[in-house]
Amino acid sequence: MRLFALCLILLAHPSQPHDPPGRDTPGDWIVDHHRTFGLWDSMCDRRTTEAETERRCYIRYVDVFSARPAFGAQFVFVTPGPRIAFGIEPGTLFRRDGFRIERDGQIVWASPQAGCMGGLACIYEDRPATYLYDHMTMGGVFVFEFRDRHGQRQMLEWDLAAFAAARADFETQSAARGL
């Protein structure tokens, strides 16, 4: 009986790692730089694959605005280029001008992308990314007014006061790694 139990345990226990090679999982990455600036994290990490060591740096903020069971979150990642990617849950619908940066009570930037406003892909690259990146660096408040996927009205305010310091650290660390 003991031998049978041991055989079952050995058969059930995987002999290979749970994540197949080439799959990008958080556990693959080792953080080698992390500094916090207000809401903003400036981070760099690396992973080793069979062929090489990959490196990346980014600024991130993750806002969990609603706990379970009606979980809701929104995030942003800024990567070299710059490339700015917002994670917005499907089913999110923003108010008109509900995805904006305000400074001194005035709207200084509002998302022109329909995908962002309707909870689809929300990625800024090239000139639009540089323009947004510069506005984030000048400070103010990133304001998001929307109805979440559960039908609840939400208003998020992300303070941009420390973003310039996060940007400086991110750019220094990215340059040091040749990114």
Biotite code that builds the C-alpha atoms (Angstrom):
import biotite.structure as struc

atoms = struc.array([
    struc.Atom([0.000, 0.000, 0.000], chain_id="A", res_id=1, res_name="MET", atom_name="CA", element="C"),
    struc.Atom([2.835, 2.397, 0.852], chain_id="A", res_id=2, res_name="ARG", atom_name="CA", element="C"),
    struc.Atom([4.507, 1.617, -2.448], chain_id="A", res_id=3, res_name="LEU", atom_name="CA", element="C"),
    struc.Atom([1.247, 2.367, -4.287], chain_id="A", res_id=4, res_name="PHE", atom_name="CA", element="C"),
    struc.Atom([0.911, 5.736, -2.481], chain_id="A", res_id=5, res_name="ALA", atom_name="CA", element="C"),
    struc.Atom([4.539, 6.594, -3.278], chain_id="A", res_id=6, res_name="LEU", atom_name="CA", element="C"),
    struc.Atom([3.973, 5.786, -6.969], chain_id="A", res_id=7, res_name="CYS", atom_name="CA", element="C"),
    struc.Atom([0.903, 8.045, -7.051], chain_id="A", res_id=8, res_name="LEU", atom_name="CA", element="C"),
    struc.Atom([2.865, 10.905, -5.477], chain_id="A", res_id=9, res_name="ILE", atom_name="CA", element="C"),
    struc.Atom([5.725, 10.509, -7.931], chain_id="A", res_id=10, res_name="LEU", atom_name="CA", element="C"),
    struc.Atom([3.355, 10.370, -10.900], chain_id="A", res_id=11, res_name="LEU", atom_name="CA", element="C"),
    struc.Atom([1.454, 13.453, -9.716], chain_id="A", res_id=12, res_name="ALA", atom_name="CA", element="C"),
    struc.Atom([4.607, 15.485, -9.044], chain_id="A", res_id=13, res_name="HIS", atom_name="CA", element="C"),
    struc.Atom([5.844, 17.167, -12.224], chain_id="A", res_id=14, res_name="PRO", atom_name="CA", element="C"),
    struc.Atom([9.405, 16.463, -13.231], chain_id="A", res_id=15, res_name="SER", atom_name="CA", element="C"),
    struc.Atom([9.554, 19.607, -15.378], chain_id="A", res_id=16, res_name="GLN", atom_name="CA", element="C"),
    struc.Atom([8.996, 23.210, -14.317], chain_id="A", res_id=17, res_name="PRO", atom_name="CA", element="C"),
    struc.Atom([5.378, 24.347, -14.391], chain_id="A", res_id=18, res_name="HIS", atom_name="CA", element="C"),
    struc.Atom([6.090, 27.084, -16.941], chain_id="A", res_id=19, res_name="ASP", atom_name="CA", element="C"),
    struc.Atom([7.310, 25.868, -20.315], chain_id="A", res_id=20, res_name="PRO", atom_name="CA", element="C"),
    struc.Atom([10.428, 27.502, -21.763], chain_id="A", res_id=21, res_name="PRO", atom_name="CA", element="C"),
    struc.Atom([9.797, 30.820, -23.483], chain_id="A", res_id=22, res_name="GLY", atom_name="CA", element="C"),
    struc.Atom([6.690, 31.628, -21.499], chain_id="A", res_id=23, res_name="ARG", atom_name="CA", element="C"),
    struc.Atom([6.862, 35.058, -19.867], chain_id="A", res_id=24, res_name="ASP", atom_name="CA", element="C"),
    struc.Atom([5.772, 34.747, -16.248], chain_id="A", res_id=25, res_name="THR", atom_name="CA", element="C"),
    struc.Atom([6.430, 37.109, -13.338], chain_id="A", res_id=26, res_name="PRO", atom_name="CA", element="C"),
    struc.Atom([8.426, 34.420, -11.558], chain_id="A", res_id=27, res_name="GLY", atom_name="CA", element="C"),
    struc.Atom([10.969, 34.386, -14.382], chain_id="A", res_id=28, res_name="ASP", atom_name="CA", element="C"),
    struc.Atom([12.135, 37.928, -13.662], chain_id="A", res_id=29, res_name="TRP", atom_name="CA", element="C"),
    struc.Atom([14.607, 38.938, -10.931], chain_id="A", res_id=30, res_name="ILE", atom_name="CA", element="C"),
    struc.Atom([14.297, 42.538, -9.759], chain_id="A", res_id=31, res_name="VAL", atom_name="CA", element="C"),
    struc.Atom([17.671, 44.299, -9.686], chain_id="A", res_id=32, res_name="ASP", atom_name="CA", element="C"),
    struc.Atom([16.414, 47.874, -9.194], chain_id="A", res_id=33, res_name="HIS", atom_name="CA", element="C"),
    struc.Atom([13.314, 49.248, -7.453], chain_id="A", res_id=34, res_name="HIS", atom_name="CA", element="C"),
    struc.Atom([12.665, 52.775, -6.219], chain_id="A", res_id=35, res_name="ARG", atom_name="CA", element="C"),
    struc.Atom([9.349, 54.299, -5.263], chain_id="A", res_id=36, res_name="THR", atom_name="CA", element="C"),
    struc.Atom([8.436, 57.897, -6.049], chain_id="A", res_id=37, res_name="PHE", atom_name="CA", element="C"),
    struc.Atom([5.001, 58.662, -4.621], chain_id="A", res_id=38, res_name="GLY", atom_name="CA", element="C"),
    struc.Atom([2.619, 56.355, -6.499], chain_id="A", res_id=39, res_name="LEU", atom_name="CA", element="C"),
    struc.Atom([5.225, 55.492, -9.117], chain_id="A", res_id=40, res_name="TRP", atom_name="CA", element="C"),
    struc.Atom([7.657, 52.563, -9.105], chain_id="A", res_id=41, res_name="ASP", atom_name="CA", element="C"),
    struc.Atom([10.823, 52.754, -11.198], chain_id="A", res_id=42, res_name="SER", atom_name="CA", element="C"),
    struc.Atom([11.924, 49.171, -11.734], chain_id="A", res_id=43, res_name="MET", atom_name="CA", element="C"),
    struc.Atom([14.420, 47.108, -13.656], chain_id="A", res_id=44, res_name="CYS", atom_name="CA", element="C"),
    struc.Atom([14.629, 43.355, -13.764], chain_id="A", res_id=45, res_name="ASP", atom_name="CA", element="C"),
    struc.Atom([16.218, 40.568, -15.701], chain_id="A", res_id=46, res_name="ARG", atom_name="CA", element="C"),
    struc.Atom([15.699, 36.951, -16.642], chain_id="A", res_id=47, res_name="ARG", atom_name="CA", element="C"),
    struc.Atom([17.994, 34.374, -18.090], chain_id="A", res_id=48, res_name="THR", atom_name="CA", element="C"),
    struc.Atom([16.775, 32.231, -20.924], chain_id="A", res_id=49, res_name="THR", atom_name="CA", element="C"),
    struc.Atom([18.664, 29.420, -22.551], chain_id="A", res_id=50, res_name="GLU", atom_name="CA", element="C"),
    struc.Atom([20.344, 31.818, -24.970], chain_id="A", res_id=51, res_name="ALA", atom_name="CA", element="C"),
    struc.Atom([20.772, 35.107, -23.130], chain_id="A", res_id=52, res_name="GLU", atom_name="CA", element="C"),
    struc.Atom([19.986, 37.451, -20.282], chain_id="A", res_id=53, res_name="THR", atom_name="CA", element="C"),
    struc.Atom([17.086, 39.766, -21.035], chain_id="A", res_id=54, res_name="GLU", atom_name="CA", element="C"),
    struc.Atom([16.805, 43.109, -19.250], chain_id="A", res_id=55, res_name="ARG", atom_name="CA", element="C"),
    struc.Atom([13.963, 45.576, -18.974], chain_id="A", res_id=56, res_name="ARG", atom_name="CA", element="C"),
    struc.Atom([13.149, 48.780, -17.101], chain_id="A", res_id=57, res_name="CYS", atom_name="CA", element="C"),
    struc.Atom([9.815, 50.460, -16.607], chain_id="A", res_id=58, res_name="TYR", atom_name="CA", element="C"),
    struc.Atom([7.756, 52.859, -14.545], chain_id="A", res_id=59, res_name="ILE", atom_name="CA", element="C"),
    struc.Atom([4.551, 51.350, -13.231], chain_id="A", res_id=60, res_name="ARG", atom_name="CA", element="C"),
    struc.Atom([1.539, 52.097, -11.134], chain_id="A", res_id=61, res_name="TYR", atom_name="CA", element="C"),
    struc.Atom([-1.221, 49.624, -10.325], chain_id="A", res_id=62, res_name="VAL", atom_name="CA", element="C"),
    struc.Atom([-4.474, 50.918, -8.851], chain_id="A", res_id=63, res_name="ASP", atom_name="CA", element="C"),
    struc.Atom([-6.789, 48.297, -7.374], chain_id="A", res_id=64, res_name="VAL", atom_name="CA", element="C"),
    struc.Atom([-9.936, 50.369, -7.037], chain_id="A", res_id=65, res_name="PHE", atom_name="CA", element="C"),
    struc.Atom([-12.406, 47.652, -6.075], chain_id="A", res_id=66, res_name="SER", atom_name="CA", element="C"),
    struc.Atom([-11.952, 44.515, -3.989], chain_id="A", res_id=67, res_name="ALA", atom_name="CA", element="C"),
    struc.Atom([-13.505, 41.132, -4.630], chain_id="A", res_id=68, res_name="ARG", atom_name="CA", element="C"),
    struc.Atom([-16.077, 39.988, -5.513], chain_id="A", res_id=69, res_name="PRO", atom_name="CA", element="C"),
    struc.Atom([-16.433, 42.954, -7.923], chain_id="A", res_id=70, res_name="ALA", atom_name="CA", element="C"),
    struc.Atom([-12.668, 43.237, -8.405], chain_id="A", res_id=71, res_name="PHE", atom_name="CA", element="C"),
    struc.Atom([-11.418, 46.116, -10.505], chain_id="A", res_id=72, res_name="GLY", atom_name="CA", element="C"),
    struc.Atom([-7.957, 47.466, -11.292], chain_id="A", res_id=73, res_name="ALA", atom_name="CA", element="C"),
    struc.Atom([-6.198, 49.725, -13.742], chain_id="A", res_id=74, res_name="GLN", atom_name="CA", element="C"),
    struc.Atom([-2.481, 50.064, -14.382], chain_id="A", res_id=75, res_name="PHE", atom_name="CA", element="C"),
    struc.Atom([0.082, 51.837, -16.498], chain_id="A", res_id=76, res_name="VAL", atom_name="CA", element="C"),
    struc.Atom([3.528, 50.733, -17.682], chain_id="A", res_id=77, res_name="PHE", atom_name="CA", element="C"),
    struc.Atom([6.020, 53.152, -19.227], chain_id="A", res_id=78, res_name="VAL", atom_name="CA", element="C"),
    struc.Atom([8.859, 51.478, -21.097], chain_id="A", res_id=79, res_name="THR", atom_name="CA", element="C"),
    struc.Atom([11.761, 52.900, -23.137], chain_id="A", res_id=80, res_name="PRO", atom_name="CA", element="C"),
    struc.Atom([10.815, 54.634, -26.345], chain_id="A", res_id=81, res_name="GLY", atom_name="CA", element="C"),
    struc.Atom([8.732, 55.852, -24.596], chain_id="A", res_id=82, res_name="PRO", atom_name="CA", element="C"),
    struc.Atom([5.863, 53.415, -24.881], chain_id="A", res_id=83, res_name="ARG", atom_name="CA", element="C"),
    struc.Atom([2.967, 53.907, -22.465], chain_id="A", res_id=84, res_name="ILE", atom_name="CA", element="C"),
    struc.Atom([0.506, 51.049, -21.986], chain_id="A", res_id=85, res_name="ALA", atom_name="CA", element="C"),
    struc.Atom([-2.591, 51.323, -19.834], chain_id="A", res_id=86, res_name="PHE", atom_name="CA", element="C"),
    struc.Atom([-4.270, 48.178, -18.570], chain_id="A", res_id=87, res_name="GLY", atom_name="CA", element="C"),
    struc.Atom([-7.987, 48.765, -18.655], chain_id="A", res_id=88, res_name="ILE", atom_name="CA", element="C"),
    struc.Atom([-10.467, 45.990, -18.018], chain_id="A", res_id=89, res_name="GLU", atom_name="CA", element="C"),
    struc.Atom([-12.777, 45.008, -20.872], chain_id="A", res_id=90, res_name="PRO", atom_name="CA", element="C"),
    struc.Atom([-16.213, 46.516, -20.387], chain_id="A", res_id=91, res_name="GLY", atom_name="CA", element="C"),
    struc.Atom([-14.875, 49.761, -18.923], chain_id="A", res_id=92, res_name="THR", atom_name="CA", element="C"),
    struc.Atom([-16.501, 52.873, -20.420], chain_id="A", res_id=93, res_name="LEU", atom_name="CA", element="C"),
    struc.Atom([-14.965, 56.298, -19.819], chain_id="A", res_id=94, res_name="PHE", atom_name="CA", element="C"),
    struc.Atom([-16.924, 59.519, -19.683], chain_id="A", res_id=95, res_name="ARG", atom_name="CA", element="C"),
    struc.Atom([-16.199, 62.081, -22.375], chain_id="A", res_id=96, res_name="ARG", atom_name="CA", element="C"),
    struc.Atom([-12.887, 63.663, -21.273], chain_id="A", res_id=97, res_name="ASP", atom_name="CA", element="C"),
    struc.Atom([-12.838, 61.076, -18.489], chain_id="A", res_id=98, res_name="GLY", atom_name="CA", element="C"),
    struc.Atom([-9.264, 60.027, -19.298], chain_id="A", res_id=99, res_name="PHE", atom_name="CA", element="C"),
    struc.Atom([-7.270, 63.202, -18.750], chain_id="A", res_id=100, res_name="ARG", atom_name="CA", element="C"),
    struc.Atom([-4.489, 65.124, -17.047], chain_id="A", res_id=101, res_name="ILE", atom_name="CA", element="C"),
    struc.Atom([-5.432, 68.216, -15.087], chain_id="A", res_id=102, res_name="GLU", atom_name="CA", element="C"),
    struc.Atom([-3.081, 70.903, -13.888], chain_id="A", res_id=103, res_name="ARG", atom_name="CA", element="C"),
    struc.Atom([-4.266, 73.867, -11.804], chain_id="A", res_id=104, res_name="ASP", atom_name="CA", element="C"),
    struc.Atom([-7.882, 72.845, -12.425], chain_id="A", res_id=105, res_name="GLY", atom_name="CA", element="C"),
    struc.Atom([-7.499, 72.882, -16.214], chain_id="A", res_id=106, res_name="GLN", atom_name="CA", element="C"),
    struc.Atom([-7.494, 69.928, -18.604], chain_id="A", res_id=107, res_name="ILE", atom_name="CA", element="C"),
    struc.Atom([-4.057, 69.935, -20.277], chain_id="A", res_id=108, res_name="VAL", atom_name="CA", element="C"),
    struc.Atom([-4.325, 66.537, -21.979], chain_id="A", res_id=109, res_name="TRP", atom_name="CA", element="C"),
    struc.Atom([-7.230, 64.200, -22.774], chain_id="A", res_id=110, res_name="ALA", atom_name="CA", element="C"),
    struc.Atom([-7.064, 60.809, -24.448], chain_id="A", res_id=111, res_name="SER", atom_name="CA", element="C"),
    struc.Atom([-7.852, 61.012, -28.140], chain_id="A", res_id=112, res_name="PRO", atom_name="CA", element="C"),
    struc.Atom([-7.887, 57.217, -28.550], chain_id="A", res_id=113, res_name="GLN", atom_name="CA", element="C"),
    struc.Atom([-11.282, 55.550, -28.881], chain_id="A", res_id=114, res_name="ALA", atom_name="CA", element="C"),
    struc.Atom([-9.847, 52.221, -27.682], chain_id="A", res_id=115, res_name="GLY", atom_name="CA", element="C"),
    struc.Atom([-8.793, 53.757, -24.385], chain_id="A", res_id=116, res_name="CYS", atom_name="CA", element="C"),
    struc.Atom([-12.227, 55.266, -23.855], chain_id="A", res_id=117, res_name="MET", atom_name="CA", element="C"),
    struc.Atom([-13.994, 51.968, -24.473], chain_id="A", res_id=118, res_name="GLY", atom_name="CA", element="C"),
    struc.Atom([-11.801, 49.618, -22.438], chain_id="A", res_id=119, res_name="GLY", atom_name="CA", element="C"),
    struc.Atom([-9.873, 48.201, -25.378], chain_id="A", res_id=120, res_name="LEU", atom_name="CA", element="C"),
    struc.Atom([-6.132, 48.324, -26.121], chain_id="A", res_id=121, res_name="ALA", atom_name="CA", element="C"),
    struc.Atom([-4.703, 51.580, -24.795], chain_id="A", res_id=122, res_name="CYS", atom_name="CA", element="C"),
    struc.Atom([-1.100, 51.966, -25.911], chain_id="A", res_id=123, res_name="ILE", atom_name="CA", element="C"),
    struc.Atom([0.731, 55.159, -26.817], chain_id="A", res_id=124, res_name="TYR", atom_name="CA", element="C"),
    struc.Atom([3.864, 55.027, -28.968], chain_id="A", res_id=125, res_name="GLU", atom_name="CA", element="C"),
    struc.Atom([5.984, 57.448, -30.979], chain_id="A", res_id=126, res_name="ASP", atom_name="CA", element="C"),
    struc.Atom([4.918, 61.125, -30.883], chain_id="A", res_id=127, res_name="ARG", atom_name="CA", element="C"),
    struc.Atom([1.666, 60.589, -28.939], chain_id="A", res_id=128, res_name="PRO", atom_name="CA", element="C"),
    struc.Atom([3.645, 58.721, -26.264], chain_id="A", res_id=129, res_name="ALA", atom_name="CA", element="C"),
    struc.Atom([6.291, 61.445, -26.041], chain_id="A", res_id=130, res_name="THR", atom_name="CA", element="C"),
    struc.Atom([3.596, 64.107, -25.759], chain_id="A", res_id=131, res_name="TYR", atom_name="CA", element="C"),
    struc.Atom([1.794, 62.200, -22.975], chain_id="A", res_id=132, res_name="LEU", atom_name="CA", element="C"),
    struc.Atom([5.093, 61.358, -21.219], chain_id="A", res_id=133, res_name="TYR", atom_name="CA", element="C"),
    struc.Atom([6.032, 65.046, -21.160], chain_id="A", res_id=134, res_name="ASP", atom_name="CA", element="C"),
    struc.Atom([2.623, 66.026, -19.768], chain_id="A", res_id=135, res_name="HIS", atom_name="CA", element="C"),
    struc.Atom([2.925, 63.384, -17.048], chain_id="A", res_id=136, res_name="MET", atom_name="CA", element="C"),
    struc.Atom([6.364, 64.770, -16.182], chain_id="A", res_id=137, res_name="THR", atom_name="CA", element="C"),
    struc.Atom([5.013, 68.317, -15.790], chain_id="A", res_id=138, res_name="MET", atom_name="CA", element="C"),
    struc.Atom([2.852, 67.145, -12.882], chain_id="A", res_id=139, res_name="GLY", atom_name="CA", element="C"),
    struc.Atom([-0.787, 67.571, -12.066], chain_id="A", res_id=140, res_name="GLY", atom_name="CA", element="C"),
    struc.Atom([-3.319, 64.801, -11.641], chain_id="A", res_id=141, res_name="VAL", atom_name="CA", element="C"),
    struc.Atom([-4.240, 61.979, -13.989], chain_id="A", res_id=142, res_name="PHE", atom_name="CA", element="C"),
    struc.Atom([-8.031, 61.705, -13.699], chain_id="A", res_id=143, res_name="VAL", atom_name="CA", element="C"),
    struc.Atom([-10.083, 58.714, -14.813], chain_id="A", res_id=144, res_name="PHE", atom_name="CA", element="C"),
    struc.Atom([-13.887, 58.867, -14.712], chain_id="A", res_id=145, res_name="GLU", atom_name="CA", element="C"),
    struc.Atom([-15.632, 55.740, -15.911], chain_id="A", res_id=146, res_name="PHE", atom_name="CA", element="C"),
    struc.Atom([-18.215, 53.035, -15.399], chain_id="A", res_id=147, res_name="ARG", atom_name="CA", element="C"),
    struc.Atom([-16.390, 49.790, -14.596], chain_id="A", res_id=148, res_name="ASP", atom_name="CA", element="C"),
    struc.Atom([-17.205, 46.360, -15.981], chain_id="A", res_id=149, res_name="ARG", atom_name="CA", element="C"),
    struc.Atom([-19.583, 45.819, -13.061], chain_id="A", res_id=150, res_name="HIS", atom_name="CA", element="C"),
    struc.Atom([-21.567, 48.961, -13.903], chain_id="A", res_id=151, res_name="GLY", atom_name="CA", element="C"),
    struc.Atom([-20.190, 50.976, -10.963], chain_id="A", res_id=152, res_name="GLN", atom_name="CA", element="C"),
    struc.Atom([-19.162, 54.615, -11.421], chain_id="A", res_id=153, res_name="ARG", atom_name="CA", element="C"),
    struc.Atom([-15.495, 55.165, -10.576], chain_id="A", res_id=154, res_name="GLN", atom_name="CA", element="C"),
    struc.Atom([-13.200, 58.160, -10.345], chain_id="A", res_id=155, res_name="MET", atom_name="CA", element="C"),
    struc.Atom([-9.480, 57.612, -9.927], chain_id="A", res_id=156, res_name="LEU", atom_name="CA", element="C"),
    struc.Atom([-6.930, 60.360, -9.383], chain_id="A", res_id=157, res_name="GLU", atom_name="CA", element="C"),
    struc.Atom([-3.257, 59.587, -9.827], chain_id="A", res_id=158, res_name="TRP", atom_name="CA", element="C"),
    struc.Atom([-0.960, 62.264, -8.409], chain_id="A", res_id=159, res_name="ASP", atom_name="CA", element="C"),
    struc.Atom([1.785, 63.099, -10.919], chain_id="A", res_id=160, res_name="LEU", atom_name="CA", element="C"),
    struc.Atom([3.880, 65.231, -8.518], chain_id="A", res_id=161, res_name="ALA", atom_name="CA", element="C"),
    struc.Atom([6.602, 62.584, -8.179], chain_id="A", res_id=162, res_name="ALA", atom_name="CA", element="C"),
    struc.Atom([6.484, 61.360, -11.779], chain_id="A", res_id=163, res_name="PHE", atom_name="CA", element="C"),
    struc.Atom([9.403, 63.569, -12.897], chain_id="A", res_id=164, res_name="ALA", atom_name="CA", element="C"),
    struc.Atom([11.664, 61.956, -10.285], chain_id="A", res_id=165, res_name="ALA", atom_name="CA", element="C"),
    struc.Atom([10.498, 58.480, -11.345], chain_id="A", res_id=166, res_name="ALA", atom_name="CA", element="C"),
    struc.Atom([11.205, 59.404, -14.969], chain_id="A", res_id=167, res_name="ARG", atom_name="CA", element="C"),
    struc.Atom([14.722, 60.600, -14.169], chain_id="A", res_id=168, res_name="ALA", atom_name="CA", element="C"),
    struc.Atom([15.517, 57.385, -12.283], chain_id="A", res_id=169, res_name="ASP", atom_name="CA", element="C"),
    struc.Atom([13.934, 55.202, -14.989], chain_id="A", res_id=170, res_name="PHE", atom_name="CA", element="C"),
    struc.Atom([15.893, 56.912, -17.768], chain_id="A", res_id=171, res_name="GLU", atom_name="CA", element="C"),
    struc.Atom([19.184, 56.695, -15.813], chain_id="A", res_id=172, res_name="THR", atom_name="CA", element="C"),
    struc.Atom([18.669, 52.995, -15.101], chain_id="A", res_id=173, res_name="GLN", atom_name="CA", element="C"),
    struc.Atom([17.565, 52.241, -18.676], chain_id="A", res_id=174, res_name="SER", atom_name="CA", element="C"),
    struc.Atom([20.641, 53.978, -20.083], chain_id="A", res_id=175, res_name="ALA", atom_name="CA", element="C"),
    struc.Atom([22.931, 52.105, -17.676], chain_id="A", res_id=176, res_name="ALA", atom_name="CA", element="C"),
    struc.Atom([21.528, 48.841, -19.062], chain_id="A", res_id=177, res_name="ARG", atom_name="CA", element="C"),
    struc.Atom([21.692, 49.931, -22.700], chain_id="A", res_id=178, res_name="GLY", atom_name="CA", element="C"),
    struc.Atom([17.923, 49.868, -23.136], chain_id="A", res_id=179, res_name="LEU", atom_name="CA", element="C"),
])
